[in-house]
């Protein structure tokens, strides 16, 4: 159109008419030429496109449209409303637009659970409910259990109470049910956990959660009332399968008070405990070798050592109850859970590392007796007021019960000052590591590989044997006094070349392989 206007402006009127006729004639000739080249099949009548084009005329102009009516108040739709139709004045009603399916309505919030409002009880529970990780209301146990899950399985127990695995869809959590000692009246002198001890354990769990090697803590809830029916059913199934529960029978109404207080501690499922993992009957059921191999024992032991060393450095942590039931095991990859495949034996193929040749991941759990320094400098610990824990060992029982009086000797000596338990004594971690090493050696098979792999395993076996003798509490000598913590043991392993710098990189300040963590006693410099 712009070109036509320019041509029109440059020519006289008579020439414009002549120009238009010539253009029309030229266009007709061009269209005739093109139509001759189009092949027509069948008996259909041929169309003369040039003739049809010449017959084209402009349609008469449309009448002016009436202006739109006033905008409806519903023109801007709210979520969930169908689009409003726009009416045009002077015309037929417009066809309704296709309605858009409104988004699904959000589920209505669940009603609050029944809660207790007794001021005296709430004040007594304040040390617990004041923690950031504990819900600040106390609800009925049965109502909470009905809402949280339908699948409960009892998997363990302790002096504190029972442990259950809750399955919520694909999510699995561990719930530790701890009955609390009431402030006064019936049950106030029972052996149930005090509110202070429960608050200390939960505070420690929250503090240790970010540290690698310690269980992931989820949340805690204080509840009230009889043991929930889901717990009772799981307890009965545990006994029916051959378990011998040592916790009070929840079927017996005299086991717990009608208004019993509980704290339910939820944690991530960290796998099976090491005691079960080493059990020959369980291993036979799983079609595993009867005993651990050297690769597994090596990764488990040094994995626990490193986790404790991190805890010592970050929070001056002592576990004080690190038996096999408080160490959990998971296989991250079943193909290498028993050790490296034959092509992966050399250090070079593991980036210079001696650890991690299995896919085993260890997790430390249960801080009932633990000691820790919080971020604000306060100390949380169990004061060990239950003397029975130190009097359970007799010849022939498990070595675990011999460790408790030895631990008391390390902490207290001849002192009667109970505040000694609040002090940091990392030697207790070394004592429990010796216990762990003793158990692993007894539950491990001799090396069964050939060639270079066999040499590696024999070297590992010899290192663990020497370390077992070195840490034996009955053989405390000069060298033992140099290893006063898990951190010292890490540094000693580096000095002895049992582990490489690449296994222990996080414990060094720089890459010269000789800088130790500042302020640590014992070994001061590594070559």
N, C-alpha and C positions, 0 to 999 in steps of 0.2 A: 504494500500500500504506500509506503514511503517513497519507493521508486516511482510509482505512478504519479504521485503528487509532484515530484521533481520534474518529470517529463511534461506534465500538464502545464506547469509554470513556465517552461522554456519554449513552448510552441503556441502558435496562434490558434484560435478556436477552430477554424476550418481544418488546420493541420491535425488538431487533436482528433477530430472525427475520422480523418483519413488514417491516422496512426492506429486507432482502435479497430477499424475494419481490417487493416493489414494484419494486426496481431491476431484477430479472431480467425482470419483465413489461414494464417500460418499454423495456428493451434489445431484447426480441423485437419489440415493436411498431415500434421504430425501424428494425430490420433489415428487417422486412417492407416498410416504406415504401420503403426504398432499393432493395430487390430488384425492386420493381415498375417502377422507372425504368430498369432495365438491359435494353437491347434484346438479344434472343436471335435469332440468324440460323440458318437451316437447320432440320433436324429433330431437332437434339440435344435431349435431355431437359433441362428447366429444373431448376436446382438451387435448393432452398429453403435459403438461407444461414442464416436464423434457426433452422430446424429442425436443420440440421447443427450450428449453434453450441450448441444446447441439448443435443445428444448428446455434446458433448465432455466427457471425464473426465480426471482427473489420472492419469498413469501411476504405477505403484508405485515407491517409492524404490529407487534403485540400491544394490546391495550395496557395502559399503566395499571400496575398492581395496587390494590388498596394497602394502606400501611398496616403493619402488624398491630394486633390488639395489645392492650397493656400486659406487661410481664406478670405471669402468675407468681404468687408467693412461693409456690412449690417448684419453681424453675430450678433452684439449686437444691438438689436432693440430699437428704441426710442418708448416712449409711444404712442400708437395709431397705430403703424405699425404692419403688420402681420409678424410672424416669417419667416426669410429667409431660403430657402431650401439649403441644403448642397449637392453639386455635388460630386460624387465619380468618380475619373478618371478610365477609362476603363470599366465602368459598365453603365447599362441603367440608365436613369434619375430616381431618387428616387421618390416614390409617394409623393405628397405634403402633408405636415402635416395639421392636422385640425387647421384652423386658430382660434385664440382667439378673441372674440368680443372686440373691443377696448372700453375703458371706455367712458361714455357719455361726450361729450364736455361740459366744463363749460359755463354757460350763459355769454354772452358778457356783460361787465360792462355797466350800464345805462349811457346815455349821460348826461353831467352836465346840471342842470336846468338853464334857463336864469337868469342872475344875473345883478344887477345894479352896475355901476362903477363910480357913481358921487362922487367925492372926498369929497365934502362938506357934503353930506348926510352920507357917511361912517364915517367921523370924528365925526359927531354929535352922531352917534350910538355907538361910541367906548366904552362908559361905559357898554353897553350891550354885544357887540360882543367880548369884552376882557375877559369876564367870561369864565371859562373852560367848563361850561355846555351849552354854547350858540354857535351855529354854527357861524363861522366868516365871512360868505358870506351872502348877502341879495338877495333872489331870488323872482321871481314873485309868488304871492299868488295862482293864478289859476293853474300854473304849479306844484307847491308844492302839492296842494290839489288833482290834478289828479293822482299824483304818490303815495301818502301816503295811500289812502283808497277809497272805493266806497260807504261806508255806514256811513252816518253822521246823528246823532240824537241830536237835541237840548234838553238839560236836565235842564238848569238853566241860570241864568244871574245875573248881579250885576251892580253897578255903573261903574265898570271897563270894562264890555263888556259881551259877551255871552260864555256859556260853552256847549261843544258838547261831545257826546260819539262817538268814532270812533271804528268800528268793523273791525279788520283785521284778517280774518279767525277766529280762536278760541280766539285770543288776543283782549282784549278790553282796550282802553285807553281813558282818558279824556283829551280834548284839551281846554284850556282856551284862547280865542281869545281877545287880548287886543289891541284896537286901540291906537296908540301913537300920542302925540301932536307934530306937526312939529316945527322945530326950529324957523322959521319966516314965515311971509306971512299968507295967509288964513288958519284958523284953529289953529294958534299958541296961541290963547287965549281961545280955547275950553276947555271943562272939561275932555278931554281925558287924559290918564295917561302920565306923563312926563317920559322921558328916565331914569332919576335918580330913580324915584319911581319903575319903572319896574325892573331896575337892582337890587334894594334893595330887592324886593319881590323874585326874582329868586335866589339871593344870599342866602336869608333866607331859601328858599326851599331846596337848596343844602346842607346847614348846618344842617337842621333838619332831612334830609332823614334817616340817620342811627339810629335815636332815635325811639324806639318802641312807637307806638301810633300816629305817624305822617306820612303823606302821602308819598308814594315812588315817588320821582321825576325822570323823564326819561330824557328829554332834552328840549331845547328851540330853536326856529328858528325865525329870523326876516324876514318878507316878505314885499312885496310892491305891491300896485295896488288895484283895486276894490275888494270888498268882493267876494270870490270864489262862483261859482254857487252852490256848494254843501252846503255851509253855508246858502245861500239864500233859497234853497229848504227846508232845515231843519228848518229854521226860519219860513217859511210859514206853514209848517206842524205843528209846535208848536202852531201857532196862530189858525190854522184850528181845532185843537183838544180842543180848549177852553182856551188856554193860553193867557195871556194878557202881551205881551212883553213890557218892558219899555225901552229897548235899541232902538237906531235909526233904522228905517225901511231900510234894505239893498236894497229893491226894488226901493227906492227913491234915485236918483243919487246925490241929494244934501246932503244926510246923511254923505257921506264920500268923501274925495278928490279922484280924479282920480289916484294920486300917493300916496294914503294913506299908511302910515307905520303901521305895526302890529308886535306884538310879540306873537308867538304861544307857549304856555307852555304845554308840554305833561306830564301827570302824570298817575300813575296806577289807575285803576278803584277801588275805595274803597267802592262801594255799594251805597245805597240810603242815602239821608241826613235825619237827625233826625226829621226835620220838617215834611217831607213826612211820615216818619215812625210812627209819632204820629197822623197823620191825620185820623179822624174816617172814612171818605169816602174811603180812600185808604185801610184802614185795613178791611173794609167791603168787598171791591173788592177782597182782598187777602184771604178772609174767616178766618181772624184772630179775636180774641176778640176785642171789640170796644176800649178798653183801655189797656195800659201796665199793667202787674202785678208787684208785689213787687220785685220779683227776677230780672226782666228786669230793672226796674228803679234803683235798687241797683247796679247792674253790670255796667250799663251805667254811672252813676254818678261817682262812684269810679274809673272806668276805665279812665275817662277824668281827674280826679284829679291826678292820678298817672302819666299820660302822661305829664301833665303840670309841675308836680314836677320834672320829668326827664329833661324837657326842661329848667327849672330854674337852675338846678344844672349843666347841661352841658354847657349851652350857655346863661344864664341870659335872658331867653326868656319870652316875654309877647305877648299874642295874640292880645288883644285889640279889637277884633271883634268876640267873640266866641258865636254868636247866633246859633240857632238850625240848620240853613242851612250850617254851617261850621263844623258840626260833622257828620261823615258818619257811617253807621251801616251795618254790614254783619253778616249773620248767618253761622257759620262754620259747624253746624250740626243741621238740621231741627228737629231732634227728641228731642233735649233739648233746642231749641230756646226759649221756653216759661218757662223753669225752669227745676229743677231736676225731675226725675221720682220718684214715691213713695218710692222706696227702697233706694234712695240716699239723705236722708235728714240730716243725722248726720255729724258732723264735722269730725269724724274719717274717714268716707268714702271719704272725700275730703282732706285728708292729713292735717287736722287742719285748712283749709282755709274757710273763709266766702265769698270769691269772686269766680267767675267762675262757678256758678251753672247753668248758661245759657251758650249757645255757641255763645253769642254775642261778636263781635269784634268791637271796636270803632277806628276811625281814624280822626285825626284833619286835616283840610285842610284850604287853603286860608290865605295867609300872607300879604294881601294888607295893613293892618294897623299895622302890627306886629313890634316888636323891638327885636333885638338880638345882642349879642357880638360874633364877628367872632373869628376864631382861632388866628389871629394875633393881637387881642385886639381892632380892629376897630369896630365901632357900625353901624349897618344898621337899619334904622327905617323910618317910615312915619312921617313927621313933622306936620301932621294934619293942613295943610294950608287951606283945604276946610272947612270953618266955618259952612257950611250948615248942616254938620253932627251933630252938637251940637244943632240945632234949630228945629228938626223934631218932638219933643215930644209935644203932646197936650193930655189932658185927653181923654181917650177912645181909643187911639191908642195902638199898641203893646208895652209891657214893654221894649222891646229891645231898643226903641228910648229914653227911660228914662235913660238907662245905659250910653250913650255917654256923656251927660253933667256931670253925676256923676263921670265918669272916668276923665274928664278934671279937675274937682274939686280936685280929689285925686292927680293928677300929678302937676297941675299948682298952685292950691290954689289961692292966690291973685297976684301971680307973672305974669308978662307979658313976661318973658323970654322964647322964643320958644325952646331954647336948653333943656328945662326941659324934652321934649319928648325923648331926646337921653339918659336920665338917666334911671336906672333900678328901676322900681316901681312895684314889683310883687303883690302889693295890687290890681292892676287892674285884675289880674287873679282870685283873690278871689271874686271880684265884679261880674265877669262873671260866676263864679261857683255858686254864689247865684242865678243869673238869670236862669242858667240851672236847679238848684234844684227846683226853683219855677215852672218852666214849667213841669218838670217830675212829681211833686206832683199833679199838676192839671190834668195831663193826665194819672194817674195811678188809677187802681181800688183797692178797699179794699181787704185784704187777703181773699182767698176762699178755703184754705186748712183746714184740721182738724188735731187735735193732735199736735205732736211735730212740724210739718211743719207750722201749724198755729201760734204756739208760736214764731217760728223763724221769720216769716213775721211780726207779730205784734211788735216784738223787732226792726226789721229794720225800720218799719214805724215810730215808736217812735223816733228812732235815727235821721232819716231824718227830722222829725218835729222839734226836738230840735236844729238841726244844721241850719235849715232854719231861726229860730228865732235868733240864735247866730250870723249869718252872715248878717242879714238884715241891709242894709246901714242906715236905719232910726233909728236903735237901737244900734249904735256904743257905746260900753262900754268898760270896762277894759278887758273882755275876748276877745272882738273883736280885740283889739290891740295886743293880743298875737298871733293871726292868721293873719300874714301879707303876707302870700304866700301860694301857693299850697303845698309846702313842709311842712310848719307848720301845715297845715290841715291834711296831712298824719300822722304826729307825734301825733297830737291831737286825731285822730281816734284810734291810737294804745294805747294811754293813757286811753281813754274811753272804750277800749276793743270792739269797734265797728268792728275793723279789728284785725287779729292776726299777730304775727310775720311772719308767713308763707305767709301771703298776702303781706307783706311789706319787705321781706328779703333783697331786693336790696338796701333799704334805710338805712341799718344798717352796721356798720363796722365789727362786729363779732356776735357770737351767744349768747352773754349774754343778748340780748333783751333790753339792756338799753343804748347803745351807739347811739347817734344821729349824724347826719351829722355835721362835725365841722363847726363852724363859723355861724351857723344859729341862728337868733334871736328867741325870744319866748320861747317855752318849751325847757329846757336844758337837762333834764334827765327824762327817763321813768322808771317806776317801772315794 
